[in-house]
Amino acid sequence: MAKWPSLSQLRTFLAVVETGTLSLAAKRLHLTQPAVSQQLQELERLLDVRVLDRAAGRAQPTPAGEALLEPARRALAAMEDAVEAVSRFGSEEAGRLRIGTGATACTFLLPPVLSALKHDMPGLDITVAIGNTVDILPRVEAGELDVGLVTLPAPSSRALETTLLMREPLLALFPAGAAVPDHVTPSAMAAEPLILYESGGHTRGGLDRWFAEAGLVARPIMELGSVETIKRIVAGGLGTSILPGLALADPIPGTICRPLDPPLCRELGLTLRASKIRDRGLRLFLRRLEEIAAAEPLARVIG
């Protein structure tokens, strides 16, 4: 091979595989779609093999592309490690921290963490990416994100280290004035007009299993991607919901919270590459996150 593929080409290839389309990959990488297409064409020319099948607006890896996935992720992660190893010898007052997390943790757990972190290290450049666990883990493994705050369980990977941070209960949310059952069981909730978080994530999966273990299937009248929207709709008297305790820690006018019977909890964990160098910014983030998580009244922190 006269010339090796560049890290930029490998990063583009991974972004297309993970998002499924060139347009979404371009958005993630802050590139134009023609630039993404050109990088893929050059990658395939250098490798002398087709790595992606593109049809009907979707992009799927070919067998050769499947074989390229893990080496490409290792190459990008190795370059990240090399840069971070050198950066330790520079100023520790500046740096970069890229966090991946779910929407609920981003809204209700991260703000005080990030505020404290910027006070500790004003020169730290912080970015946050929102997604489900299955979206975030490949980006942590590829070195695109430094740390993931994800809902567990997480798929096992030798390249990643995942630790349990905290457990939080899920709670039933009713409109104020509703006839709340004495025991908020699956059968009681199944009889309510349910407004649930959209399918596809671990939180909704845990809810579906809670109903299934009682021989029931949740049949929501609405499925939404925003916890805040769900809370407002419940407060308006249009239905009931089951939401993470983090989202319900503060009183919500027009609503009533009740524990579930049997109880249902979700687990939040931290994921990093096993080879990740913990620079000052990352160390401070982990410390502040553990401190603030420990102060959450509805969460049980794992120490």
C-alpha positions as CSV (number, residue, x, y, z in Angstrom):
1,M,0.0,0.0,0.0
2,A,1.7,3.2,-1.2
3,K,-0.1,5.4,1.3
4,W,-1.9,4.7,4.6
5,P,-5.4,5.9,5.4
6,S,-5.5,9.0,7.5
7,L,-7.0,9.2,11.0
8,S,-9.6,11.7,9.5
9,Q,-10.7,9.1,7.0
10,L,-11.0,6.4,9.7
11,R,-13.0,8.8,11.9
12,T,-15.3,9.6,9.1
13,F,-15.8,5.9,8.3
14,L,-16.7,5.2,11.9
15,A,-19.1,8.1,12.1
16,V,-21.0,6.9,9.0
17,V,-21.3,3.4,10.4
18,E,-22.4,4.6,13.8
19,T,-25.0,7.1,12.5
20,G,-26.1,5.1,9.5
21,T,-26.1,8.0,7.0
22,L,-23.6,10.3,5.4
23,S,-25.7,13.4,6.4
24,L,-25.8,12.5,10.1
25,A,-22.1,11.7,10.1
26,A,-21.4,15.1,8.4
27,K,-23.4,16.8,11.2
28,R,-21.5,14.9,13.9
29,L,-18.1,15.8,12.4
30,H,-19.0,19.4,11.4
31,L,-18.3,18.7,7.8
32,T,-20.2,19.0,4.6
33,Q,-21.8,15.9,3.1
34,P,-19.6,16.1,0.0
35,A,-16.5,16.2,2.2
36,V,-17.6,13.1,4.0
37,S,-18.3,11.3,0.7
38,Q,-14.9,12.4,-0.7
39,Q,-13.1,11.0,2.4
40,L,-14.9,7.7,2.1
41,Q,-14.0,7.4,-1.6
42,E,-10.4,8.1,-0.9
43,L,-10.4,5.5,2.0
44,E,-11.8,2.9,-0.3
45,R,-9.3,3.8,-3.1
46,L,-6.4,3.5,-0.7
47,L,-7.6,0.2,0.7
48,D,-8.6,-1.1,-2.7
49,V,-11.8,-2.5,-1.3
50,R,-15.4,-1.3,-0.7
51,V,-16.0,-0.7,3.0
52,L,-19.6,0.6,2.8
53,D,-22.7,-0.3,0.9
54,R,-24.8,2.8,0.3
55,A,-28.5,2.3,-0.8
56,A,-31.8,4.0,-0.1
57,G,-30.1,6.7,1.9
58,R,-28.5,4.3,4.4
59,A,-24.9,3.2,4.8
60,Q,-24.0,-0.3,6.1
61,P,-20.5,-1.8,6.4
62,T,-19.5,-4.5,3.9
63,P,-17.7,-7.6,5.3
64,A,-14.4,-5.7,4.7
65,G,-15.9,-2.7,6.6
66,E,-16.9,-4.9,9.5
67,A,-13.2,-6.1,9.7
68,L,-12.0,-2.5,9.7
69,L,-14.2,-1.3,12.6
70,E,-12.2,-2.5,15.6
71,P,-8.7,-1.6,14.1
72,A,-10.0,1.8,13.2
73,R,-11.3,2.4,16.7
74,R,-8.0,1.2,18.2
75,A,-6.0,3.6,15.9
76,L,-8.0,6.6,16.9
77,A,-7.8,5.7,20.6
78,A,-4.1,5.2,20.3
79,M,-3.7,8.7,18.8
80,E,-5.8,10.2,21.6
81,D,-3.6,8.5,24.2
82,A,-0.5,9.8,22.5
83,V,-1.7,13.4,22.5
84,E,-2.9,13.1,26.1
85,A,0.4,11.6,27.2
86,V,2.3,14.7,25.8
87,S,-0.3,17.2,27.1
88,R,0.6,16.3,30.7
89,F,3.8,18.1,30.3
90,G,2.1,21.3,29.3
91,S,-0.1,23.7,31.4
92,E,-2.6,21.9,33.6
93,E,-4.7,25.0,33.7
94,A,-6.1,24.3,30.3
95,G,-7.5,21.2,28.6
96,R,-10.4,19.5,27.0
97,L,-13.1,17.3,28.3
98,R,-15.7,15.6,26.1
99,I,-18.6,14.0,27.9
100,G,-21.3,11.7,26.6
101,T,-24.5,11.2,28.6
102,G,-28.2,10.6,28.4
103,A,-30.7,13.5,28.4
104,T,-32.0,13.0,32.0
105,A,-28.5,13.0,33.6
106,C,-27.5,15.9,31.4
107,T,-30.5,18.0,32.5
108,F,-30.7,17.1,36.2
109,L,-27.3,15.8,37.3
110,L,-24.6,17.5,35.2
111,P,-25.3,21.2,35.6
112,P,-23.9,21.6,39.1
113,V,-21.0,19.3,38.2
114,L,-20.0,21.4,35.2
115,S,-20.5,24.6,37.2
116,A,-18.1,23.4,39.9
117,L,-15.7,22.1,37.3
118,K,-15.5,25.4,35.5
119,H,-14.8,27.1,38.9
120,D,-12.0,24.5,39.6
121,M,-10.4,24.8,36.1
122,P,-11.6,27.9,34.1
123,G,-9.4,27.0,31.1
124,L,-11.1,23.6,30.6
125,D,-13.0,23.3,27.3
126,I,-16.1,21.2,28.0
127,T,-18.4,19.7,25.4
128,V,-21.4,17.4,26.0
129,A,-22.9,14.9,23.6
130,I,-26.4,13.5,24.3
131,G,-27.4,9.9,23.4
132,N,-28.4,6.5,24.6
133,T,-25.9,4.0,26.0
134,V,-25.5,2.3,22.6
135,D,-24.7,5.6,21.0
136,I,-22.1,6.7,23.5
137,L,-20.1,3.6,24.1
138,P,-18.6,3.3,20.6
139,R,-17.6,7.0,20.7
140,V,-15.8,6.5,24.0
141,E,-14.1,3.4,22.6
142,A,-13.1,5.3,19.5
143,G,-11.6,8.2,21.5
144,E,-14.3,10.7,20.3
145,L,-15.5,11.1,23.9
146,D,-13.4,11.1,27.0
147,V,-16.0,9.7,29.4
148,G,-19.6,8.4,29.2
149,L,-22.2,8.8,31.9
150,V,-24.6,6.0,30.8
151,T,-27.5,3.9,31.9
152,L,-26.5,0.4,32.7
153,P,-26.1,-2.4,31.8
154,A,-23.4,-1.6,29.2
155,P,-22.3,-4.2,26.6
156,S,-19.0,-5.7,27.7
157,S,-15.8,-4.6,25.9
158,R,-12.2,-5.3,26.7
159,A,-11.4,-1.7,25.6
160,L,-13.7,-0.1,28.1
161,E,-13.9,0.1,31.9
162,T,-17.4,0.7,33.3
163,T,-18.1,1.3,37.0
164,L,-21.4,1.8,38.8
165,L,-21.9,5.3,40.0
166,M,-25.4,5.4,41.5
167,R,-28.8,3.8,41.7
168,E,-31.9,5.9,41.5
169,P,-35.6,4.8,41.8
170,L,-38.1,5.3,39.2
171,L,-41.3,6.9,40.5
172,A,-44.9,7.2,39.4
173,L,-46.1,10.7,38.5
174,F,-49.8,11.5,38.8
175,P,-51.7,14.7,38.2
176,A,-52.6,16.5,41.4
177,G,-56.1,15.5,42.5
178,A,-56.0,12.2,40.8
179,A,-57.2,9.1,42.6
180,V,-53.8,7.6,43.4
181,P,-53.9,3.9,44.2
182,D,-52.6,2.7,47.6
183,H,-50.1,0.5,45.8
184,V,-48.7,1.6,42.5
185,T,-48.4,-1.8,40.9
186,P,-48.0,-2.7,37.3
187,S,-51.7,-3.6,37.0
188,A,-52.7,-0.2,38.6
189,M,-50.4,1.7,36.2
190,A,-51.5,-0.3,33.2
191,A,-55.1,0.9,33.8
192,E,-53.9,4.5,33.6
193,P,-53.5,6.7,30.5
194,L,-49.7,6.3,30.3
195,I,-47.3,8.8,28.9
196,L,-43.9,7.2,28.7
197,Y,-40.4,7.9,27.6
198,E,-39.7,6.8,24.0
199,S,-38.5,3.3,23.2
200,G,-34.9,2.4,22.5
201,G,-33.1,3.2,25.7
202,H,-32.4,1.3,28.9
203,T,-34.8,3.3,31.0
204,R,-37.8,2.4,28.8
205,G,-36.5,-1.2,28.5
206,G,-36.5,-1.5,32.3
207,L,-40.1,-0.2,32.4
208,D,-41.3,-2.6,29.8
209,R,-39.7,-5.5,31.8
210,W,-41.4,-4.2,35.0
211,F,-44.8,-4.6,33.3
212,A,-43.8,-7.9,31.6
213,E,-42.9,-9.5,34.9
214,A,-46.5,-9.0,36.0
215,G,-47.7,-10.5,32.7
216,L,-48.7,-7.1,31.3
217,V,-47.7,-4.9,28.3
218,A,-47.4,-1.1,28.6
219,R,-49.7,0.6,26.1
220,P,-48.9,4.3,26.4
221,I,-51.1,6.9,24.8
222,M,-48.0,9.0,24.2
223,E,-44.2,8.3,23.8
224,L,-42.0,11.3,24.1
225,G,-38.3,12.0,24.2
226,S,-38.4,14.8,26.7
227,V,-38.8,14.3,30.4
228,E,-39.7,17.9,30.9
229,T,-42.5,17.6,28.3
230,I,-43.8,14.5,30.0
231,K,-43.9,16.3,33.3
232,R,-45.8,19.2,31.9
233,I,-48.4,17.0,30.2
234,V,-49.0,15.0,33.4
235,A,-49.3,18.3,35.3
236,G,-52.0,19.3,32.8
237,G,-54.0,16.2,33.8
238,L,-53.6,14.3,30.5
239,G,-52.1,11.2,31.9
240,T,-49.7,9.5,34.3
241,S,-46.0,8.5,33.9
242,I,-43.1,6.7,35.4
243,L,-39.9,8.7,35.4
244,P,-36.3,8.6,36.9
245,G,-36.0,10.0,40.4
246,L,-33.4,12.5,39.3
247,A,-36.1,14.2,37.2
248,L,-38.5,14.4,40.1
249,A,-36.2,15.5,43.0
250,D,-37.7,19.0,43.0
251,P,-41.5,19.5,43.6
252,I,-43.5,19.8,40.4
253,P,-46.6,22.0,40.7
254,G,-49.7,20.1,39.7
255,T,-48.3,16.6,40.3
256,I,-48.0,13.9,42.9
257,C,-45.1,11.3,43.1
258,R,-45.4,7.8,44.5
259,P,-43.0,4.9,44.7
260,L,-43.6,1.8,42.6
261,D,-44.6,-1.6,44.0
262,P,-42.5,-3.6,43.4
263,P,-39.7,-1.0,43.4
264,L,-37.9,-0.3,40.1
265,C,-34.4,1.3,40.0
266,R,-32.0,2.2,37.2
267,E,-28.3,2.3,37.5
268,L,-26.0,5.0,36.2
269,G,-22.4,4.2,35.4
270,L,-19.2,5.8,34.2
271,T,-17.4,4.4,31.1
272,L,-13.8,5.2,30.1
273,R,-11.3,3.5,27.8
274,A,-9.2,1.1,29.8
275,S,-6.1,2.9,28.5
276,K,-7.4,6.4,29.2
277,I,-5.0,8.8,30.8
278,R,-6.8,10.6,33.5
279,D,-5.6,14.2,33.1
280,R,-6.5,16.9,35.6
281,G,-9.7,17.9,33.9
282,L,-11.0,14.3,33.9
283,R,-9.9,13.7,37.5
284,L,-11.7,16.8,38.7
285,F,-14.9,15.9,36.7
286,L,-15.0,12.4,38.3
287,R,-14.5,13.8,41.8
288,R,-17.1,16.5,41.4
289,L,-19.6,14.0,39.8
290,E,-19.2,11.6,42.7
291,E,-19.6,14.4,45.3
292,I,-22.8,15.8,43.7
293,A,-24.3,12.3,43.0
294,A,-23.8,11.5,46.7
295,A,-25.9,14.6,47.6
296,E,-28.9,13.5,45.5
297,P,-31.7,12.6,48.0
298,L,-33.3,10.0,45.7
299,A,-30.1,8.2,44.7
300,R,-28.0,5.6,46.4
301,V,-24.4,6.1,45.5
302,I,-22.1,3.2,45.2
303,G,-19.0,3.8,47.3
